[in-house]
């Protein structure tokens, strides 16, 4: 039996992919306002579990989009997440993005305090003293530190994207974020990753960026 390829022009591949996603979601009920985020994550991962796994705090999309329009910066916990966020969109909207994992002062702080670099990165981000959106796709310790700083009144993020992947304290760290009265988009359970965190950011950017 000969394999038949679907004939799609290069510029139409993404649109066709989203058509397939919509078709295969079938009867799954997802709130229309969250569809751009959910479908973008599914497009990135080919994993339809995200139709049920993504949790949104009340009013989070409106809050996040307003924060981006006002120039909130984005802080990622990995270079991979930073690399996956659309640079043209960031530049067009005048949004700065940071990742501190390779910074010498972060390495020194982590060693001195006996923490992960991810924790030291969050501390450095908190010291920026500016509106910030956190996109966490790898380190549960980053989410835990965000939770601690919020509880201590030392940090008030515009948005927390919580999507670390793995086993040790991954589920627990996400549940901690769900307890906060702070805007969040969280990939519940063990699934996630830097690509998921980046996809969520991109979905938000695409809602306000004219491509």
C-alpha positions in Angstrom: 0.0 0.0 0.0 1.4 3.3 -1.1 1.6 6.1 1.5 -0.3 9.2 0.3 1.0 12.6 1.4 -1.3 15.5 2.1 -0.6 18.3 -0.4 -0.1 21.5 1.5 1.8 24.6 0.5 4.6 25.6 2.9 2.8 28.8 3.9 -0.4 26.9 4.7 1.1 24.2 6.9 0.4 25.9 10.2 -3.2 26.8 9.2 -3.8 23.2 8.1 -2.3 21.9 11.4 -4.8 24.1 13.3 -7.7 22.8 11.2 -6.6 19.2 12.1 -6.4 20.1 15.8 -9.9 21.6 15.7 -11.3 18.5 13.9 -9.7 16.1 16.3 -10.8 18.0 19.4 -14.2 17.0 18.2 -16.7 17.0 21.1 -14.2 18.2 23.7 -15.6 21.3 25.3 -13.0 24.0 25.7 -13.9 27.6 26.5 -13.6 29.6 23.3 -11.5 32.4 24.9 -8.9 29.9 25.9 -8.8 28.1 22.6 -5.9 30.1 21.1 -3.7 29.1 24.0 -4.8 25.4 24.2 -4.6 24.9 20.5 -1.1 26.5 20.3 0.1 24.1 23.0 -1.4 21.1 21.2 0.2 22.4 18.0 3.6 22.4 19.7 3.3 19.1 21.4 0.8 17.0 19.4 -0.7 16.1 22.8 -4.4 16.6 23.2 -4.3 16.1 26.9 -3.6 19.8 27.2 -7.2 20.4 26.3 -7.9 19.3 29.8 -4.6 19.9 31.6 -4.3 23.7 31.2 -5.7 25.7 34.2 -6.5 29.4 33.9 -7.1 31.8 36.7 -10.1 34.1 36.4 -9.6 36.9 33.9 -6.1 35.8 33.2 -6.1 36.5 29.5 -7.3 40.0 29.8 -4.8 40.7 32.6 -1.9 39.1 30.7 -2.6 40.9 27.5 -2.9 44.2 29.3 0.5 43.6 31.0 2.1 42.8 27.7 0.7 45.9 26.1 2.1 48.0 28.9 5.6 46.4 28.4 5.9 43.8 31.2 9.1 41.9 30.7 9.3 38.1 30.4 11.6 35.9 32.5 12.1 32.3 31.5 13.8 29.5 33.5 15.6 28.0 30.5 17.4 29.3 27.4 15.3 26.9 25.4 12.0 28.6 26.4 13.5 32.0 25.7 14.7 30.8 22.2 11.2 29.4 21.5 9.4 32.8 22.0 8.8 34.7 18.8 11.5 37.4 18.5 9.6 39.5 15.9 6.6 39.7 18.1 8.7 40.7 21.1 10.5 43.4 19.1 7.3 44.7 17.5 5.6 45.0 20.9 8.7 46.4 22.7 8.9 43.5 25.2 12.1 42.5 26.8 12.9 38.9 27.7 15.4 37.6 30.2 17.0 34.4 31.2 19.6 34.5 33.9 20.7 30.8 34.1 24.1 31.4 32.6 24.9 34.6 34.7 27.9 34.3 36.9 26.2 36.1 39.8 23.4 33.6 39.6 25.8 30.7 39.8 27.6 32.3 42.8 24.3 33.0 44.6 23.1 29.4 44.1 26.4 28.0 45.4 26.4 30.4 48.4 22.8 29.7 49.4 22.8 26.0 48.6 19.9 26.4 46.1 19.4 25.6 42.4 20.3 28.2 39.8 16.6 28.4 39.0 15.9 29.7 42.5 18.7 32.2 42.2 17.3 33.3 38.8 13.9 34.0 40.4 15.6 36.1 43.1 17.4 38.1 40.5 14.2 38.6 38.6 12.4 39.8 41.7 15.2 42.4 42.2 14.4 43.9 38.8 11.5 45.7 40.5 9.4 45.9 37.4 6.3 44.2 36.0 7.2 40.6 35.1 5.7 37.6 33.5 7.3 34.3 34.5 7.4 31.4 32.0 8.6 28.3 33.8 8.9 25.1 31.7 11.6 23.1 33.5 12.4 23.9 37.1 9.8 23.2 39.8 12.2 24.9 42.3 11.6 28.1 40.3 7.8 27.8 40.8 8.3 27.1 44.5 10.5 30.2 44.9 7.9 32.3 43.1 5.3 31.0 45.5 7.5 31.8 48.5 8.2 35.3 47.4 4.5 36.0 46.6 3.5 34.7 50.0 6.1 36.9 51.7 4.8 40.0 49.8 8.1 40.4 48.0 6.9 39.6 44.5 3.7 40.3 42.6 4.0 38.8 39.1 1.7 40.0 36.2 1.4 36.3 35.2 2.9 33.0 36.2 3.1 30.4 33.5 3.8 27.1 35.3 4.7 24.2 33.0 7.7 22.3 34.4 7.9 18.7 33.2 9.1 15.7 35.3 8.6 13.9 38.5 10.3 15.4 41.6 8.0 18.1 43.1 6.6 19.0 39.6 3.0 18.3 40.5 3.3 19.9 44.0 4.9 23.1 42.7 2.1 23.6 40.2 -0.5 23.0 42.9 1.2 25.6 45.0 0.8 28.2 42.2 -2.9 27.2 41.9 -3.3 28.3 45.5 -2.1 31.9 44.9 -4.3 34.9 44.2 -2.1 35.8 41.2 -2.8 35.4 37.5 -1.6 32.0 36.2 -1.7 29.6 33.4 -0.7 26.2 34.7 -0.2 22.8 32.9 -1.4 20.5 35.6 0.2 17.2 36.2 3.6 15.9 35.2 3.5 17.1 31.6 5.0 20.4 30.4 8.4 21.6 29.2 10.2 24.7 27.9 8.4 24.3 24.6 5.0 24.4 26.4 6.0 27.5 28.3 7.1 29.2 25.1 4.0 28.1 23.3 1.8 29.7 25.9 3.7 33.0 25.7 3.5 32.9 21.9 -0.2 32.3 22.0 -0.6 35.5 24.1 1.7 37.5 21.9 -0.2 36.4 18.8 -3.4 37.7 20.3 -2.1 41.3 20.2 0.6 41.1 17.5 -0.3 41.7 13.9 1.5 39.0 12.0 
